Amino acid sequence: MQIKTCSRDPSPPPYEYVKGGGGIFNDMAVHDLDMTRFLAGEDPIEILAVGSCHIDKSIEDLPGSEAFDTASCIVRYPNGVNAMVDVCRQSSYGYDQRAEVLGTKGMIATDNVYPNTAKIYKNDFTGNADMPYDFFLSRYFEAYVTETQAFCRSLVEDTPVPCTGIDGLVALTMSLAADKSAAEGRWVKFSEIIQQVYCESPTECSLLANSDVFPDGFKPVGDIKDLNKLVVPNKKEKESSFMDKFKNMVGL
C-alpha cells in the first residue's frame, strides 16, 4: 500500500558539482525514484515534488532545482499504491538511507549500514557503537561488487543484464517529472515528460519517431494525442533489443 525511502548524504557536494548537474531530483533523488518502481513492481503514473534550501546557501543562486539541497516526492502507482521519497544533501550522522514497504499483511524495512553490529547498553545510552558509514565506497561496497558480478555474468553467459536501458530511461523520466512538478507546483504525469523527451515541439514528433536513441517502448505511438501512458515492451522484447544493441556495440 505504501512505500517510503529516504536518502541523506553525510555532507553536501561542492558548488561546482551542483552547478550544471541537473538539480537534486536528477543527480540524487533519481536513485530512490528508481527504487520505488522496483519495490512497487509497476510503472508509475504521476508525481508531486517540492524542494528547498536549508544547508548550503551558496547554491541558492543556481537555477531551478539546482538551488535545492532538500526535497520530497510523492509518486502514485496503480492500484492505489503510493511512494514517498525524501532526500537531503547533508546528514550529520553519516549516510541515512532506508526503505520501507507496508502491505496488507505486514511490513518490511531496511536499515542503515554500520561498520559493525556492536551495540552499547548503559544507564544513559543504548544504541549502535558506531555511526553509519560516511564514505560512499564503504557504504556501497557490497552493492558495487554485486552489480559488477551480475554485469560480468551477463557478458560471459550472454544473458540480459538485471537493469536494462529502459529501466534507466524510466528513472530519468521520473526525475525530470519531479523537477517539473517542483517548478510548477502541481502533479505531473510521466507521459508529459516522454512527449518532451521525444519531441522538439508537439507537432514535430515524427522527426524523432525513427530515432534509435531511445528504446521502442518510449517512442510516440500513433497520434501525439495518444501519449497518455507509458508504453513498455514485454520482457522478451526488452531482452532481445538490449542484447542485439550490445552485441553491435562490442562487435559480436
Secondary structure as UniProt FT lines:
FT   STRAND          2..8
FT   HELIX           15..18
FT   TURN            19..20
FT   HELIX           25..29
FT   HELIX           30..40
FT   STRAND          46..52
FT   HELIX           57..61
FT   HELIX           64..67
FT   STRAND          70..76
FT   HELIX           78..80
FT   STRAND          82..88
FT   TURN            92..93
FT   STRAND          96..102
FT   STRAND          107..110
FT   STRAND          119..121
FT   STRAND          126..128
FT   HELIX           136..139
FT   HELIX           141..157
FT   HELIX           165..184
FT   STRAND          188..189
FT   HELIX           190..198
FT   TURN            202..203
FT   HELIX           205..207
FT   TURN            208..210
FT   HELIX           216..218
FT   HELIX           224..226
FT   HELIX           235..250
//
